[in-house]
Amino acid sequence: MGVDQYTSAHRFEPLSDGGRIELQREVDDSAGVVEIRGHLRGIAQAFAAGQFDEPMLVHARDVPGTAVMAERRSVITYAYRDLPRGGEVRISSRDSIAIVAIHEFLAFQRSEHHAGM
């Protein structure tokens, strides 16, 4: 990703229609903010295309929820938005099976990154 994860705050929040991934720097770091924003924009684009290679490479295993998210990509939207010190990817769907998969993915990420909701 290009920034120190220990001085950045991750959030993986489940929501009734999907969830959101938030990443922000905890210190003043304009270059880090640019890196985060580029990273999250890329994540949103890759996930929308059904490509979940990066989470699998980072965690060196299949990531729960991603197979279903890839399979049901046509009913899931990924919207990137800038935040003051980073950005977020809002993941949403009206498909109940996709929402369960999104929640599985977010729970795994939250656990792996020792992050809050």
DSSP file (Angstrom, degrees, kcal/mol; ACC not computed):
  #  RESIDUE AA STRUCTURE BP1 BP2  ACC     N-H-->O    O-->H-N    N-H-->O    O-->H-N    TCO  KAPPA ALPHA  PHI   PSI    X-CA   Y-CA   Z-CA
    1    1 A M              0   0    0      0, 0.0    38,-0.2     0, 0.0     3,-0.1   0.000 360.0 360.0 360.0 -30.5    0.0    0.0    0.0
    2    2 A G        +     0   0    0      1,-0.3     2,-0.3    37,-0.0    33,-0.1   0.462 360.0  86.3  97.4  -0.1    2.9    2.3    0.5
    3    3 A V  S    S-     0   0    0     32,-0.1     2,-0.5    30,-0.0    -1,-0.3  -0.945  87.6 -92.8-130.8 156.5    2.1    3.8    4.0
    4    4 A D    >   -     0   0    0     -2,-0.3     3,-1.1     1,-0.2    28,-0.0  -0.525  29.5-159.6 -67.5 114.2    2.8    2.6    7.5
    5    5 A Q  G >  S+     0   0    0     -2,-0.5     3,-1.0     1,-0.2    -1,-0.2   0.726  88.1  63.9 -68.7 -20.4   -0.2    0.6    8.6
    6    6 A Y  G 3  S+     0   0    0      1,-0.2    -1,-0.2     3,-0.1    -2,-0.1   0.651 106.5  42.4 -80.5 -13.9    0.7    1.1   12.2
    7    7 A T  G <  S+     0   0    0     -3,-1.1    19,-2.7     2,-0.0    20,-0.5   0.019 107.7  76.8-115.9  25.6    0.2    4.9   12.0
    8    8 A S  E <  S-A   25   0A   0     -3,-1.0     2,-0.6    17,-0.3    17,-0.3  -0.963  76.0-130.1-130.6 148.9   -3.0    4.5    9.9
    9    9 A A  E     -A   24   0A   0     15,-3.5    15,-1.9    -2,-0.3     2,-0.3  -0.899  19.1-164.4-106.5 120.7   -6.4    3.6   11.1
   10   10 A H  E     -A   23   0A   0     -2,-0.6   106,-0.9    13,-0.2     2,-0.4  -0.783   5.8-175.3 -95.9 143.6   -8.3    0.8    9.3
   11   11 A R  E     -Ab  22 116A   0     11,-2.3    11,-2.8    -2,-0.3     2,-0.5  -0.991  12.0-174.3-137.4 136.0  -12.1    0.3    9.7
   12   12 A F  E     -A   21   0A   0    104,-1.7     9,-0.2    -2,-0.4    98,-0.1  -0.856  19.7-176.4-128.1  93.2  -14.1   -2.5    8.2
   13   13 A E  E     -A   20   0A   0      7,-2.4     7,-2.1    -2,-0.5     2,-0.3  -0.818  18.4-143.8-105.3 120.0  -17.7   -1.6    9.0
   14   14 A P  E     -A   19   0A   0      0, 0.0     5,-0.3     0, 0.0     2,-0.3  -0.590  22.2-174.3 -75.8 141.5  -20.6   -3.9    8.2
   15   15 A L  E >   -A   18   0A   0      3,-2.5     3,-2.0    -2,-0.3    88,-0.1  -0.885  40.5-100.9-130.8 164.0  -23.8   -2.1    7.2
   16   16 A S  T 3  S+     0   0    0     -2,-0.3    83,-0.1     1,-0.3     3,-0.0   0.781 123.9  35.7 -60.0 -27.7  -27.3   -3.3    6.5
   17   17 A D  T 3  S-     0   0    0     74,-0.1    76,-2.5    82,-0.0     2,-0.3   0.172 138.7 -61.6-110.3  17.4  -26.8   -3.1    2.7
   18   18 A G  E <   -AC  15  92A   0     -3,-2.0    -3,-2.5    74,-0.2     2,-0.3  -0.854  68.1-107.9 146.6-106.7  -23.1   -4.1    2.7
   19   19 A G  E     -AC  14  91A   0     72,-2.7    72,-3.1    -2,-0.3     2,-0.3  -0.991  19.1-101.4 169.1-167.9  -20.4   -2.2    4.4
   20   20 A R  E     -AC  13  90A   0     -7,-2.1    -7,-2.4    -2,-0.3     2,-0.5  -0.998   7.7-146.2-150.3 149.1  -17.4    0.1    4.1
   21   21 A I  E     -AC  12  89A   0     68,-2.4    68,-2.5    -2,-0.3     2,-0.4  -0.972  24.1-174.7-111.1 123.4  -13.6    0.0    4.2
   22   22 A E  E     +AC  11  88A   0    -11,-2.8   -11,-2.3    -2,-0.5     2,-0.4  -0.966   9.2 177.2-122.2 138.2  -12.0    3.1    5.6
   23   23 A L  E     +AC  10  87A   0     64,-2.4    64,-2.3    -2,-0.4     2,-0.3  -0.965  10.2 163.9-140.3 122.9   -8.3    3.9    5.8
   24   24 A Q  E     -AC   9  86A   0    -15,-1.9   -15,-3.5    -2,-0.4    62,-0.2  -0.989  37.9-112.2-138.7 147.0   -6.9    7.2    7.2
   25   25 A R  E     -A    8   0A   0     60,-2.8   -17,-0.3    -2,-0.3     4,-0.1  -0.522  14.7-154.1 -71.9 143.3   -3.6    8.4    8.4
   26   26 A E  S    S+     0   0    0    -19,-2.7     2,-0.3    -2,-0.2   -18,-0.2   0.486  79.5  50.1 -94.9  -6.4   -3.4    9.2   12.1
   27   27 A V  S    S-     0   0    0    -20,-0.5     2,-0.4    58,-0.1    -2,-0.1  -0.872 103.8 -85.6-126.6 159.5   -0.6   11.7   11.5
   28   28 A D        +     0   0    0     -2,-0.3     2,-0.1     1,-0.1    -2,-0.1  -0.543  65.8 142.9 -66.0 121.0   -0.1   14.6    9.2
   29   29 A D     >  -     0   0    0     -2,-0.4     4,-2.2    -4,-0.1     5,-0.2  -0.540  26.1-178.9-164.8  84.5    1.2   13.0    6.0
   30   30 A S  H  > S+     0   0    0      1,-0.2     4,-1.9     2,-0.2     5,-0.1   0.865  88.6  51.6 -62.4 -36.6    0.0   14.5    2.7
   31   31 A A  H  > S+     0   0    0      1,-0.2     4,-2.1     2,-0.2    -1,-0.2   0.900 109.6  50.4 -66.3 -39.5    2.1   12.0    0.7
   32   32 A G  H  > S+     0   0    0      2,-0.2     4,-2.7     1,-0.2    -2,-0.2   0.879 107.2  53.8 -64.4 -38.5    0.6    9.1    2.7
   33   33 A V  H  X S+     0   0    0     -4,-2.2     4,-2.5     2,-0.2    -1,-0.2   0.911 108.1  50.0 -62.3 -42.5   -3.0   10.4    2.1
   34   34 A V  H  X S+     0   0    0     -4,-1.9     4,-2.3     2,-0.2    -2,-0.2   0.918 111.1  49.6 -61.2 -44.0   -2.3   10.4   -1.6
   35   35 A E  H  X S+     0   0    0     -4,-2.1     4,-2.5     2,-0.2    -2,-0.2   0.926 111.5  48.5 -60.3 -46.5   -1.0    6.8   -1.4
   36   36 A I  H  X S+     0   0    0     -4,-2.7     4,-2.9     1,-0.2     5,-0.3   0.932 110.9  50.3 -60.4 -47.2   -4.1    5.7    0.6
   37   37 A R  H  X S+     0   0    0     -4,-2.5     4,-2.2     1,-0.2    -1,-0.2   0.907 112.3  46.6 -61.2 -42.7   -6.5    7.3   -1.9
   38   38 A G  H  X S+     0   0    0     -4,-2.3     4,-2.2     2,-0.2    -1,-0.2   0.910 112.7  50.8 -64.3 -41.8   -4.8    5.7   -4.9
   39   39 A H  H  X S+     0   0    0     -4,-2.5     4,-2.2     1,-0.2    -2,-0.2   0.939 112.7  44.8 -60.4 -49.1   -4.8    2.3   -3.1
   40   40 A L  H  X S+     0   0    0     -4,-2.9     4,-2.5     2,-0.2    -1,-0.2   0.858 110.7  53.3 -69.7 -34.8   -8.5    2.5   -2.2
   41   41 A R  H  X S+     0   0    0     -4,-2.2     4,-2.1    -5,-0.3    -1,-0.2   0.931 111.2  47.9 -61.4 -43.6   -9.5    3.7   -5.7
   42   42 A G  H  X S+     0   0    0     -4,-2.2     4,-2.7     2,-0.2    -2,-0.2   0.887 109.8  52.2 -63.6 -39.7   -7.6    0.7   -7.1
   43   43 A I  H  X S+     0   0    0     -4,-2.2     4,-3.0     2,-0.2     5,-0.3   0.936 108.8  50.3 -60.9 -46.9   -9.3   -1.6   -4.7
   44   44 A A  H  X S+     0   0    0     -4,-2.5     4,-2.0     1,-0.2    -2,-0.2   0.909 113.6  45.5 -59.2 -43.2  -12.8   -0.3   -5.7
   45   45 A Q  H  X S+     0   0    0     -4,-2.1     4,-1.3     2,-0.2    -1,-0.2   0.923 114.9  46.6 -67.2 -44.6  -12.0   -0.8   -9.4
   46   46 A A  H  <>S+     0   0    0     -4,-2.7     5,-2.9     1,-0.2     3,-0.4   0.941 113.5  47.8 -64.1 -47.4  -10.5   -4.3   -8.9
   47   47 A F  H ><5S+     0   0    0     -4,-3.0     3,-1.9     1,-0.2    -1,-0.2   0.899 107.8  55.6 -62.2 -40.5  -13.3   -5.5   -6.7
   48   48 A A  H 3<5S+     0   0    0     -4,-2.0    -1,-0.2    -5,-0.3    -2,-0.2   0.818 107.7  50.5 -60.9 -30.0  -15.9   -4.2   -9.1
   49   49 A A  T 3<5S-     0   0    0     -4,-1.3    -1,-0.3    -3,-0.4    -2,-0.2   0.409 123.2-108.2 -86.5   1.4  -14.3   -6.3  -11.8
   50   50 A G  T < 5S+     0   0    0     -3,-1.9     2,-0.7     1,-0.2    -3,-0.2   0.670  74.1 140.1  81.2  17.2  -14.4   -9.3   -9.5
   51   51 A Q      < +     0   0    0     -5,-2.9    -1,-0.2    -6,-0.2     3,-0.2  -0.854  16.0 161.0-101.1 113.2  -10.6   -9.3   -8.9
   52   52 A F     >  +     0   0    0     -2,-0.7     4,-1.4     1,-0.1    11,-0.1  -0.071  33.6 121.0-118.9  30.7   -9.7  -10.1   -5.3
   53   53 A D  H  >  +     0   0    0      1,-0.2     4,-2.6     2,-0.2     5,-0.2   0.890  67.9  59.0 -62.2 -41.7   -6.0  -11.0   -5.9
   54   54 A E  H  > S+     0   0    0      1,-0.2     4,-2.9     2,-0.2     5,-0.2   0.932 105.4  45.9 -61.5 -49.5   -4.6   -8.4   -3.6
   55   55 A P  H  > S+     0   0    0      0, 0.0     4,-2.2     0, 0.0     6,-0.2   0.893 114.0  51.1 -60.1 -35.4   -6.4   -9.5   -0.4
   56   56 A M  H  X>S+     0   0    0     -4,-1.4     5,-1.1     2,-0.2     4,-0.9   0.897 112.7  45.3 -67.5 -39.0   -5.4  -13.1   -1.2
   57   57 A L  H  <5S+     0   0    0     -4,-2.6     3,-0.2     2,-0.2    -1,-0.2   0.916 113.3  49.7 -68.8 -43.4   -1.7  -12.1   -1.7
   58   58 A V  H  <5S+     0   0    0     -4,-2.9    -2,-0.2     1,-0.2    -1,-0.2   0.908 122.2  32.5 -61.6 -43.0   -1.6  -10.0    1.4
   59   59 A H  H  <5S-     0   0    0     -4,-2.2    -1,-0.2    -5,-0.2    -2,-0.2   0.460  99.7-133.2 -98.4  -1.9   -3.1  -12.7    3.6
   60   60 A A  T  <5S+     0   0    0     -4,-0.9     2,-0.3    -3,-0.2    -3,-0.2   0.836  76.6  66.0  54.2  38.2   -1.6  -15.7    1.7
   61   61 A R  S   <S-     0   0    0     -5,-1.1    -2,-0.2    -6,-0.2     2,-0.2  -0.974  98.7 -68.5-168.5 168.6   -4.9  -17.5    1.6
   62   62 A D        -     0   0    0     -2,-0.3     3,-0.0    -3,-0.1    -6,-0.0  -0.506  51.7-134.2 -65.5 136.9   -8.4  -17.5    0.2
   63   63 A V    >   -     0   0    0     -2,-0.2     3,-1.8   -11,-0.1     4,-0.4  -0.851  23.4-109.0-100.6 124.1  -10.3  -14.6    1.9
   64   64 A P  T 3  S+     0   0    0      0, 0.0    44,-0.1     0, 0.0    -1,-0.1  -0.158  99.2  16.3 -51.7 139.0  -13.8  -15.4    3.1
   65   65 A G  T 3> S+     0   0    0     39,-0.1     4,-2.4    40,-0.1     5,-0.2   0.049  96.1 100.0  90.8 -25.3  -16.6  -13.9    1.1
   66   66 A T  H <> S+     0   0    0     -3,-1.8     4,-2.5     1,-0.2     5,-0.2   0.839  76.2  55.7 -70.3 -32.4  -14.5  -13.0   -2.0
   67   67 A A  H  > S+     0   0    0     -4,-0.4     4,-2.3     2,-0.2    -1,-0.2   0.937 113.9  41.4 -63.4 -44.0  -15.5  -16.0   -4.1
   68   68 A V  H  > S+     0   0    0      2,-0.2     4,-2.5     1,-0.2    -2,-0.2   0.892 113.2  53.8 -69.2 -39.5  -19.2  -15.0   -3.7
   69   69 A M  H  < S+     0   0    0     -4,-2.4    -2,-0.2     2,-0.2    -1,-0.2   0.892 111.8  45.4 -62.4 -38.3  -18.4  -11.3   -4.1
   70   70 A A  H >< S+     0   0    0     -4,-2.5     3,-1.2     1,-0.2    -2,-0.2   0.925 113.9  48.8 -68.0 -44.9  -16.6  -12.1   -7.4
   71   71 A E  H 3< S+     0   0    0     -4,-2.3     3,-0.3     1,-0.3    -2,-0.2   0.850 119.5  37.9 -63.0 -36.0  -19.5  -14.3   -8.6
   72   72 A R  T >< S+     0   0    0     -4,-2.5     3,-2.4     1,-0.2    -1,-0.3   0.041  75.8 126.6-105.6  24.5  -22.1  -11.7   -7.7
   73   73 A R  G X   +     0   0    0     -3,-1.2     3,-1.2     1,-0.3    -1,-0.2   0.758  64.3  67.1 -57.3 -25.6  -20.2   -8.7   -8.8
   74   74 A S  G 3  S+     0   0    0     -3,-0.3    -1,-0.3     1,-0.2    -2,-0.1   0.660 104.7  43.4 -70.8 -13.7  -23.0   -7.5  -11.1
   75   75 A V  G <  S+     0   0    0     -3,-2.4    19,-0.6    -6,-0.2    20,-0.5   0.224 102.9  78.7-114.6  13.4  -25.2   -6.9   -8.0
   76   76 A I  E <   -D   93   0A   0     -3,-1.2     2,-0.4    -4,-0.2    17,-0.2  -0.969  61.3-158.1-122.1 137.0  -22.6   -5.2   -5.8
   77   77 A T  E     -D   92   0A   0     15,-2.9    15,-2.3    -2,-0.4     2,-0.5  -0.897   2.4-159.9-113.7 148.5  -21.4   -1.6   -6.2
   78   78 A Y  E     -D   91   0A   0     -2,-0.4     2,-0.5    13,-0.2    13,-0.2  -0.977  11.5-175.3-126.5 113.5  -18.1   -0.1   -4.9
   79   79 A A  E     -D   90   0A   0     11,-2.6    11,-2.9    -2,-0.5     2,-0.3  -0.947  11.2-151.5-118.2 119.4  -18.0    3.6   -4.5
   80   80 A Y  E     +D   89   0A   0     -2,-0.5     2,-0.3     9,-0.2     9,-0.2  -0.624  16.5 179.0 -85.9 145.7  -14.8    5.4   -3.5
   81   81 A R  E     -D   88   0A   0      7,-2.2     7,-2.4    -2,-0.3     2,-0.1  -0.984  27.5-118.9-146.7 137.2  -14.9    8.7   -1.5
   82   82 A D  E     -D   87   0A   0     -2,-0.3     5,-0.3     5,-0.2     3,-0.0  -0.473  26.8-166.3 -68.7 142.9  -12.1   10.9   -0.2
   83   83 A L  E >   -D   86   0A   0      3,-2.4     3,-1.5   -60,-0.2   -46,-0.1  -0.839  39.9 -94.1-121.0 164.8  -11.9   11.4    3.6
   84   84 A P  T 3  S+     0   0    0      0, 0.0   -51,-0.1     0, 0.0   -60,-0.0   0.837 122.2  17.1 -51.3 -40.7   -9.8   14.1    5.3
   85   85 A R  T 3  S-     0   0    0    -57,-0.0   -60,-2.8   -52,-0.0     2,-0.3   0.066 140.5 -26.7-121.1  24.9   -6.8   11.9    5.9
   86   86 A G  E <  S-CD  24  83A   0     -3,-1.5    -3,-2.4   -62,-0.2     2,-0.3  -0.821  76.0 -92.2 170.9-128.1   -7.5    9.1    3.4
   87   87 A G  E     -CD  23  82A   0    -64,-2.3   -64,-2.4    -5,-0.3     2,-0.3  -0.968  16.9-130.3-167.3 179.9  -10.5    7.5    1.9
   88   88 A E  E     -CD  22  81A   0     -7,-2.4    -7,-2.2    -2,-0.3     2,-0.5  -0.988   7.6-143.7-145.2 154.4  -13.2    4.9    2.0
   89   89 A V  E     -CD  21  80A   0    -68,-2.5   -68,-2.4    -2,-0.3     2,-0.6  -0.986  17.7-154.0-117.3 118.9  -14.8    2.3   -0.2
   90   90 A R  E     -CD  20  79A   0    -11,-2.9   -11,-2.6    -2,-0.5     2,-0.5  -0.837   8.8-162.8 -94.1 124.0  -18.5    1.9    0.3
   91   91 A I  E     +CD  19  78A   0    -72,-3.1   -72,-2.7    -2,-0.6     2,-0.3  -0.933  17.6 169.7-110.2 124.1  -19.7   -1.6   -0.7
   92   92 A S  E     +CD  18  77A   0    -15,-2.3   -15,-2.9    -2,-0.5     2,-0.3  -0.976  10.7 157.9-141.8 153.6  -23.4   -2.0   -1.3
   93   93 A S  E     - D   0  76A   0    -76,-2.5   -17,-0.1    -2,-0.3   -18,-0.0  -0.980  35.8-145.6-160.7 159.6  -26.0   -4.4   -2.6
   94   94 A R  S    S+     0   0    0    -19,-0.6     2,-0.6    -2,-0.3   -18,-0.1   0.360  75.5 102.6-106.1  -1.3  -29.6   -5.4   -2.4
   95   95 A D     >  -     0   0    0    -20,-0.5     4,-2.4     1,-0.1     5,-0.2  -0.749  64.0-151.6 -89.3 119.3  -28.8   -9.0   -2.8
   96   96 A S  H  > S+     0   0    0     -2,-0.6     4,-1.9     1,-0.2    -1,-0.1   0.839  95.6  51.1 -63.0 -34.5  -29.0  -10.9    0.5
   97   97 A I  H  > S+     0   0    0      2,-0.2     4,-1.9     1,-0.2    -1,-0.2   0.908 111.1  48.5 -69.1 -41.2  -26.4  -13.5   -0.5
   98   98 A A  H  > S+     0   0    0      1,-0.2     4,-2.6     2,-0.2    -2,-0.2   0.898 108.9  53.8 -63.7 -40.2  -23.9  -10.8   -1.6
   99   99 A I  H  X S+     0   0    0     -4,-2.4     4,-2.4     1,-0.2    -1,-0.2   0.901 107.1  50.7 -63.6 -40.9  -24.5   -8.9    1.7
  100  100 A V  H  X S+     0   0    0     -4,-1.9     4,-2.2     2,-0.2    -1,-0.2   0.927 111.7  48.3 -60.7 -44.2  -23.6  -12.0    3.7
  101  101 A A  H  X S+     0   0    0     -4,-1.9     4,-2.6     2,-0.2    -2,-0.2   0.900 110.0  51.7 -64.0 -41.0  -20.4  -12.4    1.7
  102  102 A I  H  X S+     0   0    0     -4,-2.6     4,-2.7     1,-0.2    -1,-0.2   0.919 110.1  49.3 -60.6 -44.1  -19.5   -8.7    2.1
  103  103 A H  H  X S+     0   0    0     -4,-2.4     4,-2.4     2,-0.2    -2,-0.2   0.886 110.3  50.7 -64.4 -38.7  -20.0   -9.1    5.9
  104  104 A E  H  X S+     0   0    0     -4,-2.2     4,-2.3     2,-0.2    -2,-0.2   0.930 111.7  48.3 -62.6 -45.0  -17.8  -12.3    5.9
  105  105 A F  H  X S+     0   0    0     -4,-2.6     4,-2.4     1,-0.2    -2,-0.2   0.932 113.2  46.6 -60.1 -48.1  -15.1  -10.4    4.0
  106  106 A L  H  X S+     0   0    0     -4,-2.7     4,-2.8     1,-0.2    -1,-0.2   0.888 110.9  51.9 -65.0 -39.8  -15.2   -7.4    6.3
  107  107 A A  H  X S+     0   0    0     -4,-2.4     4,-2.2     2,-0.2    -1,-0.2   0.914 110.9  48.3 -63.2 -42.5  -15.1   -9.5    9.5
  108  108 A F  H  X S+     0   0    0     -4,-2.3     4,-2.8     2,-0.2     5,-0.2   0.942 113.4  46.8 -61.9 -47.5  -12.1  -11.4    8.2
  109  109 A Q  H  X S+     0   0    0     -4,-2.4     4,-2.6     1,-0.2     6,-0.2   0.911 110.5  52.9 -61.9 -43.1  -10.3   -8.1    7.3
  110  110 A R  H  <>S+     0   0    0     -4,-2.8     5,-2.5     1,-0.2     4,-0.4   0.920 113.6  43.7 -58.8 -44.5  -11.2   -6.6   10.7
  111  111 A S  H ><5S+     0   0    0     -4,-2.2     3,-0.8     3,-0.2    -2,-0.2   0.930 114.7  47.8 -66.4 -47.4   -9.7   -9.6   12.4
  112  112 A E  H 3<5S+     0   0    0     -4,-2.8    -2,-0.2     1,-0.2    -1,-0.2   0.855 119.0  39.3 -64.3 -36.9   -6.6   -9.8   10.3
  113  113 A H  T 3<5S-     0   0    0     -4,-2.6    -1,-0.2    -5,-0.2    -2,-0.2   0.401 104.1-126.8 -95.3   2.7   -5.8   -6.1   10.6
  114  114 A H  T < 5 +     0   0    0     -3,-0.8     2,-0.2    -4,-0.4    -3,-0.2   0.937  59.3 155.7  51.0  49.9   -6.8   -5.9   14.3
  115  115 A A      < -     0   0    0     -5,-2.5    -1,-0.2    -6,-0.2  -104,-0.2  -0.671  42.2-118.1-110.7 159.6   -9.1   -3.0   13.2
  116  116 A G  B      b   11   0A   0   -106,-0.9  -104,-1.7    -2,-0.2    -1,-0.1  -0.280 360.0 360.0 -83.8 175.3  -12.3   -1.5   14.6
  117  117 A M              0   0    0   -106,-0.2  -106,-0.1    -2,-0.1    -1,-0.1   0.440 360.0 360.0 -84.0 360.0  -15.6   -1.3   13.0
